[in-house]
Amino acid sequence: MTKHVLPEKHSDTFRSEIVEGLKAWQKKISSKWLYDDVGSHLFEAITELDAYYPTRTELGLLAKNARKYSRLPGARGAMVELGSGSSRKTNLLLDAFPDLSVYMPIDISANHLKEAADRVRRAHPALAVIPVSADFTQPLKQLPLLPELPVLVFFPGSTIGNFERSEAIQLLKNIKAAMPEASMVVGVDRPKKEEVLLKAYDDPAGVTAAFNRNLMQRVNRELGANFELSTFAHRAVWNSEDSRIEMHLESLEDQEVTVSGETFSFMKGETIHTENSHKYSEEAFTEIANEGGWRILDHDQDKRKPFSVYTLQAI
């Protein structure tokens, strides 16, 4: 099967976003840039940790409800997955969708995407697998889909929580614009005790710290920067006002870093904000979905480790 690649200039965008983010009053880098090949594999290692509850909780919900999702129209057409993980969640649905014609994963990491697509091909040789290397946070205007196929969007991992509220709404609008009659199965994490969240995002083994610090290695490698990894520490912080976990890289000393020919000063204790993970109540997520052009058809949840999988329909 031919691999379809959208014309994304990731290298130019990477440089401009990194430089502009480091110029901000609160230095920041979008979490999407955490997922180079090394970062993608480190994240898969995170999902195996005992402390990281979202993956196994969502897997349990998907396994319990996969047959129900098979009644959605898109389960007999094309499934478009936003982000491409280890394929465990994907295969739970594909195994329950015997009449599916097309599987289309979209991911910014081309090599990780290829690995995931190859795994699905081996497990489902009769399925047309069409990987698309693209930044799904941007408008998707050139998807190689047959227009007559019904579409099911699969958006697992509570990835929607990585976006600011306004960004999440815009993302949902973009998805609807590209697939105007689609349904969607989306994972959303819910608020819970602070100690549970902090342990999940700052694990004792240091895997999440390595994942966060790998971003500096990527900037060094691709933009000729000179971050000294030993002078920055991973920090996970619960922001109760915005109901989110924040990941930061904290400077351990006063220092200067050069990135792509530009110099940036850091004071001791100053941070680069690298990721958000919003935790949404049912009411809060319903508002986001509705403002983004979707209505909620169904809601499955695990109350022991509060986590939700919603079924949405574009309206």
C-alpha positions in Angstrom: 0.0 0.0 0.0 1.3 3.4 -0.9 2.2 5.7 1.9 0.5 9.1 1.6 2.5 12.1 2.9 1.0 15.5 3.3 3.3 18.4 2.3 4.3 19.5 5.8 7.5 21.5 6.3 8.2 20.2 9.8 11.8 21.4 10.0 10.9 25.0 9.2 7.9 24.9 11.6 10.0 23.3 14.3 12.6 26.1 14.2 10.2 28.9 14.1 8.0 27.5 16.9 11.0 26.7 19.2 12.5 30.2 18.7 9.2 32.0 19.2 8.4 29.9 22.2 11.7 30.7 23.9 11.1 34.4 23.4 7.8 34.3 25.3 7.6 35.7 28.9 6.8 32.2 30.0 9.2 30.2 27.8 7.3 27.3 26.2 7.6 24.6 23.6 4.5 22.8 22.1 4.2 19.2 23.4 3.9 17.9 19.9 7.6 18.4 19.5 8.3 15.9 22.3 7.4 13.1 19.8 10.5 12.5 17.7 11.5 8.9 17.3 13.2 8.7 20.7 10.4 10.6 22.4 7.7 8.4 20.8 9.5 5.3 22.2 10.0 6.8 25.6 6.3 7.7 25.7 5.4 4.0 25.0 7.7 3.1 27.9 5.7 5.6 30.1 2.5 3.8 29.2 3.8 0.6 30.7 4.6 2.1 34.1 2.4 1.1 37.1 2.0 4.8 38.0 0.7 5.8 34.6 -2.9 4.9 34.9 -4.5 6.5 31.7 -3.3 3.8 29.3 -4.5 0.7 31.1 -7.7 2.4 32.2 -8.6 3.4 28.7 -7.6 0.0 27.4 -10.1 -1.6 29.8 -12.9 0.7 28.6 -12.2 0.1 25.0 -12.1 -3.7 25.5 -15.4 -3.6 27.3 -17.2 -1.4 24.8 -15.5 -2.3 21.4 -18.6 -4.2 20.2 -20.8 -1.2 20.9 -18.5 1.0 18.9 -18.7 -1.5 16.0 -22.3 -0.3 15.5 -21.1 3.2 14.5 -21.3 3.8 10.7 -17.6 4.5 10.4 -16.8 1.0 11.7 -18.0 -0.2 8.3 -16.0 2.4 6.4 -12.7 4.2 7.4 -11.2 4.6 10.8 -8.9 7.7 11.1 -6.6 7.6 14.2 -5.1 10.9 15.4 -1.7 10.1 16.7 -0.1 6.6 16.3 0.7 4.7 19.4 1.7 1.1 20.2 -1.4 -0.2 18.3 -2.8 -2.0 21.4 -5.8 0.3 21.6 -6.1 0.3 17.8 -6.2 -3.4 17.5 -8.9 -3.7 20.1 -11.2 -1.7 17.8 -9.9 -3.3 14.5 -10.5 -6.8 15.9 -14.1 -5.7 16.7 -14.7 -4.0 13.2 -14.6 -6.9 10.7 -16.3 -4.8 8.0 -13.8 -1.9 8.2 -12.3 -1.1 4.8 -9.6 1.5 5.6 -7.4 2.4 8.5 -5.6 5.7 8.4 -3.3 6.7 11.2 -2.0 10.3 11.2 1.2 11.2 13.1 3.9 13.8 13.1 6.7 11.3 13.6 7.2 9.6 10.3 9.3 6.7 11.5 7.0 5.9 14.4 4.1 6.1 12.1 5.6 3.6 9.7 6.3 1.1 12.6 2.7 1.4 13.8 1.3 1.0 10.3 3.4 -2.1 9.7 2.2 -3.7 12.9 -1.4 -3.1 11.9 -0.8 -4.5 8.4 0.7 -7.7 9.9 -2.2 -8.1 12.3 -4.9 -7.2 9.6 -3.6 -8.2 6.2 -6.9 -7.7 4.5 -7.3 -4.1 5.7 -6.2 -1.1 3.5 -3.7 0.7 5.8 -3.0 4.3 4.6 -0.5 6.1 7.0 -0.4 9.9 6.7 2.6 11.8 8.0 1.2 15.1 9.2 0.7 17.5 12.1 -3.0 16.8 12.9 -3.1 19.9 15.1 -3.2 21.9 11.8 -6.2 21.9 9.5 -6.4 18.5 7.6 -7.5 19.4 4.0 -5.9 16.7 1.9 -6.8 13.4 3.4 -6.8 10.7 0.7 -10.2 9.3 1.7 -12.9 8.0 -0.6 -15.7 10.5 0.0 -18.4 7.8 0.0 -16.9 6.0 3.0 -18.4 6.7 6.5 -15.7 7.8 8.9 -14.9 7.0 12.5 -12.2 9.2 14.1 -10.3 7.5 16.9 -8.6 9.9 19.3 -7.3 8.0 22.3 -4.9 8.7 25.1 -6.6 11.9 26.4 -4.4 13.7 23.9 -7.2 16.3 23.6 -6.2 17.3 27.1 -2.8 18.5 25.9 -4.4 21.5 24.3 -5.6 24.7 25.8 -9.4 24.9 25.9 -9.7 27.2 22.9 -7.2 25.1 21.0 -9.2 21.9 21.7 -12.3 23.5 20.4 -10.5 24.7 17.3 -9.0 21.2 16.8 -12.5 19.7 17.0 -13.7 22.2 14.4 -10.8 21.3 12.1 -11.6 17.6 12.4 -15.2 18.3 11.6 -14.2 20.4 8.6 -12.1 17.6 7.2 -14.7 14.9 8.0 -18.0 16.6 8.3 -20.2 13.6 8.9 -17.8 11.6 11.1 -18.4 10.0 14.5 -15.6 10.0 17.0 -14.3 7.8 19.9 -12.2 10.0 22.2 -10.5 9.4 25.5 -10.6 12.1 28.1 -9.0 12.0 31.6 -11.0 13.3 34.5 -9.9 15.2 37.7 -8.5 13.1 40.6 -6.3 13.3 43.6 -3.2 15.4 43.2 -0.9 12.8 44.5 -2.1 10.3 41.9 -1.6 12.8 39.1 1.9 13.8 40.2 3.1 10.2 40.5 1.8 9.5 37.0 3.6 12.5 35.5 6.8 12.3 37.5 7.4 8.6 37.9 10.0 7.3 40.4 11.9 5.5 37.6 12.5 8.8 35.8 11.1 7.7 32.4 8.9 10.8 32.2 11.9 13.0 33.1 13.9 11.4 30.2 10.9 11.9 27.9 10.8 15.6 28.8 14.6 16.2 28.7 14.8 14.5 25.3 13.2 17.6 23.9 16.4 19.5 24.6 18.5 16.8 22.9 16.2 17.1 19.9 16.7 20.9 19.8 20.4 20.5 20.2 20.6 18.0 17.3 18.2 19.6 14.9 18.8 23.3 15.6 22.4 23.4 16.6 21.6 24.4 20.2 23.8 23.9 23.3 21.4 22.9 26.0 23.3 21.2 28.9 20.8 18.6 30.0 22.4 18.3 33.5 21.5 21.9 34.2 17.7 21.4 33.7 15.3 19.3 35.7 11.9 17.8 34.9 9.1 19.2 37.0 5.4 18.2 37.1 3.0 20.7 38.7 -0.7 20.5 39.4 -2.5 23.7 38.3 -5.8 23.4 40.2 -7.2 26.7 38.7 -7.0 25.3 35.2 -7.5 21.6 36.2 -4.3 20.4 34.5 -1.0 18.8 35.1 1.9 20.9 33.6 5.3 19.6 32.6 8.2 22.0 32.8 12.0 22.0 32.3 13.5 24.0 35.2 16.9 25.8 34.9 19.0 24.8 37.9 21.3 27.8 37.5 21.6 31.2 35.7 22.7 30.4 32.2 22.5 31.2 28.5 21.5 28.8 25.7 22.0 29.4 22.0 19.4 28.0 19.6 19.7 28.4 15.8 22.0 31.3 16.2 19.9 33.2 18.9 20.8 33.4 22.5 18.3 33.0 25.4 19.0 33.8 29.0 17.6 31.6 31.9 17.5 32.6 35.5 17.8 29.9 38.1 14.4 28.5 38.7 13.0 29.7 35.3 11.2 27.1 33.3 10.2 26.0 29.8 6.6 24.9 29.8 6.5 21.8 27.6 3.1 20.1 28.2 -0.4 20.4 29.6 -2.6 17.6 30.5 -6.1 18.9 31.3 -8.5 16.8 33.3 -12.1 17.5 32.3 -15.3 16.8 34.2 -18.2 15.5 32.1 -19.8 19.0 32.1 -16.5 20.7 31.0 -15.9 18.3 28.2 -19.5 18.4 27.0 -19.1 22.2 26.6 -15.9 21.8 24.6 -17.4 19.2 22.3 -20.5 21.2 21.6 -18.5 24.4 20.9 -16.3 22.4 18.6 -19.3 21.2 16.5 -19.9 17.8 18.1 -22.6 16.2 20.2 -22.1 13.5 22.7 -23.8 10.2 21.8 -22.5 8.1 24.6 -20.2 8.2 27.6 -18.3 5.3 29.1 -16.3 5.7 32.3 -14.1 4.0 34.9 -15.0 5.4 38.3 -12.2 3.6 40.1 -9.5 5.6 38.3 -11.8 8.3 36.8 -11.3 8.3 33.0 -13.9 8.6 30.2 -14.3 7.4 26.6 -16.9 9.5 24.8 -18.7 8.8 21.5 -19.3 11.9 19.5 -21.1 12.8 16.3 -20.4 15.8 14.1 -23.3 18.2 14.0 
